[in-house]
Amino acid sequence: MSVSPPAPSSSVPSRTGSAPAAGSAAVSAGSAPTQADLLDFVRRTAADAELIASLPLDPQGRTWVRLEGPGGSEAWLIGWPPGTGTGWHDHAESVGAFLTASGELKENSLAARLPTDGWKTLELTDGVDRERRLPAGKGRSFGQQHVHEVLNESPAVHAISVHAYYPPLPRIRRYSRTGQVLRLEQVERPEDWQ
């Protein structure tokens, strides 16, 4: 690799409501939730059929509800109409986890650490692309600066997922991609999507 992201709603939902999370995990007092804690939280929350069924779905755009995540984390229940996605982005210094509660999502990601600042265009080396299919009940956790896009490729079926991030998202960097060239397009901060 050589050095050479509707805006807020394409990856981080605006607040449309808030709901307590089902069976919130107890995170030790004074300790930050780990990737494993976040993955456990999204897994247990996605298993709450009543909560999942309560999310209003819109055939034209994504919908979301903010949840109470463990240990001060930021958490969301997100509905994905057929054919929607986030575009390429990262969650900066936050670690995270997400899990598909219904339908199926696809995650494209980069298996490479990107420089955190000071660049606008990168040429990616061969072999850095990863693809995961995440049917209902499947999810994953990820570390800081994880670059990915999440898609509902179904032509007819909504997907619903649960997401959690710690610390609460300090910023999101959005990218465009043409072939092996990744370009930083925008940096969003919480005030942009609240």
C-alpha positions as CSV (number, residue, x, y, z in Angstrom):
1,M,0.0,0.0,0.0
2,S,1.4,3.4,-0.9
3,V,0.2,6.8,0.2
4,S,-0.3,8.9,-3.0
5,P,-18.5,8.2,3.1
6,P,-27.5,10.1,2.9
7,A,-24.2,11.5,4.6
8,P,-24.9,10.8,8.3
9,S,-27.2,7.9,7.6
10,S,-25.1,5.9,5.3
11,S,-23.2,4.4,8.2
12,V,-24.1,6.1,11.4
13,P,-27.8,6.6,12.0
14,S,-29.4,9.8,13.2
15,R,-31.3,9.4,16.4
16,T,-35.0,8.5,15.7
17,G,-35.7,6.9,19.0
18,S,-34.1,5.1,21.8
19,A,-34.7,1.7,23.3
20,P,-33.1,-0.2,26.1
21,A,-31.1,-3.2,25.0
22,A,-32.3,-6.6,25.8
23,G,-30.3,-8.2,28.6
24,S,-27.5,-5.6,28.7
25,A,-24.2,-7.2,29.5
26,A,-22.6,-6.3,32.8
27,V,-19.2,-4.7,32.1
28,S,-17.0,-4.4,35.2
29,A,-17.3,-1.0,36.8
30,G,-14.6,1.2,35.5
31,S,-13.6,-1.0,32.6
32,A,-14.2,-0.3,29.0
33,P,-16.2,-3.0,27.0
34,T,-13.9,-5.1,24.9
35,Q,-14.6,-6.3,21.3
36,A,-15.8,-9.6,22.9
37,D,-18.2,-7.7,25.2
38,L,-19.6,-5.8,22.3
39,L,-20.0,-9.0,20.2
40,D,-21.8,-10.7,23.2
41,F,-24.1,-7.7,23.5
42,V,-25.1,-7.6,19.8
43,R,-25.6,-11.4,19.9
44,R,-27.9,-11.2,22.9
45,T,-29.7,-8.1,21.6
46,A,-30.3,-9.7,18.2
47,A,-31.9,-12.7,19.9
48,D,-34.7,-10.4,21.4
49,A,-37.4,-11.1,18.8
50,E,-39.7,-8.5,20.3
51,L,-37.1,-5.8,20.0
52,I,-36.2,-6.8,16.5
53,A,-39.9,-6.8,15.4
54,S,-40.4,-3.3,17.0
55,L,-38.1,-1.6,14.4
56,P,-40.1,0.3,11.9
57,L,-39.0,-0.6,8.4
58,D,-39.1,1.8,5.4
59,P,-38.9,0.4,1.9
60,Q,-37.1,3.5,0.7
61,G,-34.4,4.0,3.3
62,R,-32.6,2.7,6.3
63,T,-34.2,3.0,9.7
64,W,-32.6,2.9,13.1
65,V,-33.1,3.1,16.9
66,R,-30.4,4.0,19.4
67,L,-29.9,1.4,22.1
68,E,-28.3,1.4,25.5
69,G,-25.0,-0.4,25.0
70,P,-22.8,-1.9,27.7
71,G,-20.3,0.2,29.6
72,G,-21.1,3.5,27.9
73,S,-20.9,2.1,24.4
74,E,-22.9,3.5,21.5
75,A,-25.4,0.9,20.1
76,W,-27.9,0.8,17.2
77,L,-30.7,-1.4,15.8
78,I,-30.6,-0.8,12.0
79,G,-33.1,-1.8,9.3
80,W,-31.7,-2.2,5.8
81,P,-34.1,-2.2,2.8
82,P,-33.2,-4.4,-0.2
83,G,-30.2,-3.0,-2.1
84,T,-28.9,-0.5,0.5
85,G,-25.4,-0.1,1.9
86,T,-23.1,2.1,3.8
87,G,-20.3,2.9,1.4
88,W,-16.7,2.5,2.4
89,H,-15.9,4.0,5.9
90,D,-14.2,3.4,9.2
91,H,-15.1,4.1,12.8
92,A,-11.8,5.8,13.7
93,E,-10.6,5.0,17.2
94,S,-13.6,2.9,18.1
95,V,-13.7,-0.8,18.3
96,G,-17.0,-2.4,17.4
97,A,-19.2,-5.4,16.6
98,F,-22.3,-6.0,14.6
99,L,-24.6,-9.0,14.0
100,T,-27.4,-9.7,11.5
101,A,-30.7,-10.3,13.4
102,S,-32.7,-11.0,10.2
103,G,-32.1,-11.3,6.5
104,E,-28.5,-11.3,5.3
105,L,-25.8,-8.7,5.1
106,K,-22.5,-8.7,3.2
107,E,-19.3,-7.0,4.6
108,N,-16.5,-6.0,2.3
109,S,-13.4,-5.0,4.3
110,L,-9.7,-4.3,3.9
111,A,-7.2,-6.6,5.7
112,A,-4.7,-3.7,6.0
113,R,-4.0,-1.0,8.5
114,L,-4.4,2.4,6.9
115,P,-2.5,5.5,8.0
116,T,-4.8,7.4,10.4
117,D,-4.2,11.0,9.1
118,G,-2.2,12.9,6.5
119,W,-3.4,11.3,3.3
120,K,-6.1,11.7,0.7
121,T,-5.4,8.8,-1.7
122,L,-4.0,5.4,-1.2
123,E,-3.2,2.7,-3.7
124,L,-4.1,-0.7,-2.2
125,T,-2.0,-3.7,-2.7
126,D,-3.4,-6.9,-4.1
127,G,-4.8,-9.4,-1.6
128,V,-6.2,-6.9,1.0
129,D,-9.9,-7.4,0.1
130,R,-12.0,-9.6,2.4
131,E,-15.7,-10.5,1.9
132,R,-18.0,-12.0,4.6
133,R,-21.6,-13.1,4.2
134,L,-23.5,-12.6,7.5
135,P,-26.9,-14.4,7.5
136,A,-29.2,-14.1,10.5
137,G,-27.3,-15.0,13.7
138,K,-23.8,-14.3,12.3
139,G,-21.7,-11.3,13.2
140,R,-18.3,-10.1,13.9
141,S,-16.2,-7.7,15.9
142,F,-13.5,-5.4,14.6
143,G,-10.7,-3.2,15.8
144,Q,-9.8,0.5,15.4
145,Q,-9.6,2.0,11.9
146,H,-11.3,-1.0,10.4
147,V,-12.3,0.0,6.9
148,H,-15.4,-1.7,5.5
149,E,-18.7,-1.4,3.7
150,V,-21.9,-3.2,4.7
151,L,-24.6,-4.1,2.1
152,N,-28.0,-5.7,1.9
153,E,-27.7,-7.3,-1.6
154,S,-31.1,-9.0,-1.4
155,P,-33.5,-7.7,-4.2
156,A,-36.6,-8.3,-2.0
157,V,-35.8,-8.9,1.7
158,H,-35.1,-6.4,4.5
159,A,-32.2,-7.1,6.8
160,I,-32.0,-6.0,10.5
161,S,-28.8,-5.7,12.4
162,V,-27.4,-4.7,15.8
163,H,-24.3,-2.6,16.1
164,A,-22.1,-1.4,19.1
165,Y,-19.1,0.8,19.3
166,Y,-16.7,1.8,22.1
167,P,-15.8,4.5,22.7
168,P,-18.9,6.2,21.3
169,L,-18.0,7.2,17.7
170,P,-15.6,10.1,17.7
171,R,-15.7,10.4,13.9
172,I,-16.3,8.5,10.8
173,R,-14.1,8.7,7.7
174,R,-15.9,8.1,4.4
175,Y,-14.0,6.8,1.3
176,S,-14.7,6.3,-2.4
177,R,-13.0,3.4,-4.1
178,T,-12.1,2.9,-7.8
179,G,-10.3,-0.4,-8.4
180,Q,-7.3,-0.4,-6.0
181,V,-7.5,3.3,-5.3
182,L,-9.1,4.4,-2.0
183,R,-9.8,8.1,-1.6
184,L,-10.7,9.9,1.6
185,E,-13.8,11.9,0.8
186,Q,-15.2,13.2,4.1
187,V,-14.7,13.2,7.9
188,E,-17.9,13.2,10.0
189,R,-18.1,14.0,13.7
190,P,-21.0,13.3,16.1
191,E,-22.5,16.8,15.6
192,D,-22.9,16.0,11.9
193,W,-25.4,13.1,12.6
194,Q,-27.0,14.0,15.9
